[in-house]
Amino acid sequence: MQIKITSKQSIYLEVAEKIESFINLGVFKENEKLPSCRKLGMELGVNPNTIERAYSFLEEKNVVYTIPKKGIFVCPRNVDHLFLEEVMSTVLHFKEMGLAKDELLSLIQQAYEEENYD
């Protein structure tokens, strides 16, 4: 695995983002064991505690899970969770553009009616 630490954000966040992107790209598969904190820390030249913090962050996001004495594994993809993330991102975008909730709901209703998705 190749992760280049270059941004000005916290190293653990950058590592977590890279691992999550590798998971999303299919480099790491569902239920696949990830490298140990010590091994990945050595590969990247960072403290294993930094990797542990990145893994903890990903576990809070339900991207990975831990099996004690076995390791860190990639969570199975929850399609509902992926849809929710996409919807939340889209709603936030419209909110930032100043679109009111009732206007957004009206647009969604209109889209469903026009496309006969009922």
C-alpha positions in Angstrom: 0.0 0.0 0.0 1.3 3.4 -0.9 0.2 6.4 1.1 2.1 9.7 0.8 1.7 12.0 3.7 1.6 15.5 2.2 -1.3 17.5 3.4 -1.4 19.9 6.4 -4.2 18.0 8.2 -3.5 15.6 11.0 -1.6 12.5 9.8 -4.1 10.1 11.3 -6.9 11.7 9.3 -4.9 11.6 6.1 -4.1 7.9 6.7 -7.8 7.2 7.5 -8.9 9.0 4.3 -6.5 7.0 2.2 -7.5 3.7 3.7 -11.2 4.5 3.2 -10.5 5.5 -0.4 -8.7 2.2 -1.0 -11.7 0.4 0.5 -14.1 2.3 -1.8 -11.9 1.5 -4.8 -12.0 -2.2 -3.9 -8.3 -2.5 -3.1 -9.4 -3.9 0.3 -12.5 -6.1 0.1 -15.3 -6.7 2.6 -14.1 -8.6 5.7 -10.5 -8.4 4.5 -7.9 -8.0 7.3 -6.0 -4.7 7.1 -2.3 -4.4 7.9 -1.4 -4.3 11.6 -0.7 -0.9 13.2 2.9 -1.8 13.6 3.4 -3.0 10.1 1.6 -0.1 8.4 3.3 2.4 10.7 6.7 1.0 9.6 5.7 1.1 6.0 4.6 4.7 6.2 7.3 5.8 8.6 4.8 7.0 11.3 4.2 6.0 14.9 1.9 2.9 15.2 -0.2 4.9 17.6 -1.1 7.2 14.6 -2.3 4.2 12.6 -4.2 3.0 15.7 -5.9 6.4 15.9 -6.7 6.3 12.1 -8.2 2.8 12.5 -10.3 3.9 15.6 -11.6 6.9 13.5 -12.6 4.5 10.7 -14.2 2.2 13.2 -16.3 5.1 14.6 -17.5 5.6 11.0 -18.3 1.9 10.6 -15.8 1.5 7.8 -13.7 -1.1 9.7 -14.3 -3.4 12.7 -12.0 -5.0 15.2 -11.8 -8.7 16.3 -9.7 -8.8 19.5 -6.4 -10.6 19.0 -7.2 -11.1 15.3 -6.9 -7.6 13.8 -8.8 -4.9 11.9 -11.2 -5.9 9.1 -13.1 -4.0 6.4 -16.9 -3.8 7.2 -19.3 -5.2 4.8 -20.9 -2.5 2.7 -24.2 -1.4 3.9 -26.1 -0.1 0.8 -28.5 2.0 3.0 -25.5 3.6 4.6 -24.0 4.5 1.3 -27.3 6.0 0.1 -27.6 8.0 3.3 -24.1 9.5 2.9 -25.0 10.5 -0.7 -28.3 12.0 0.3 -26.8 13.9 3.2 -24.1 15.3 0.9 -26.7 16.4 -1.6 -29.0 18.0 1.0 -26.1 19.8 2.5 -25.2 21.2 -0.9 -28.7 22.5 -1.5 -28.9 23.9 2.0 -25.6 25.8 1.4 -27.2 27.2 -1.8 -30.1 28.6 0.3 -32.8 26.1 -0.8 -35.4 25.7 1.9 -36.5 22.3 3.1 -40.0 22.6 1.7 -38.6 23.7 -1.7 -36.3 20.6 -1.8 -39.1 18.3 -0.8 -41.2 19.8 -3.6 -38.5 19.2 -6.1 -38.1 15.6 -5.0 -41.8 15.0 -5.3 -41.8 16.7 -8.7 -39.0 14.5 -9.9 -40.7 11.3 -8.8 -44.0 12.3 -10.4 -42.3 13.2 -13.7 -40.4 10.0 -13.9 -43.2 7.7 -12.8 -41.1 6.1 -10.1 -44.1 5.5 -7.8 
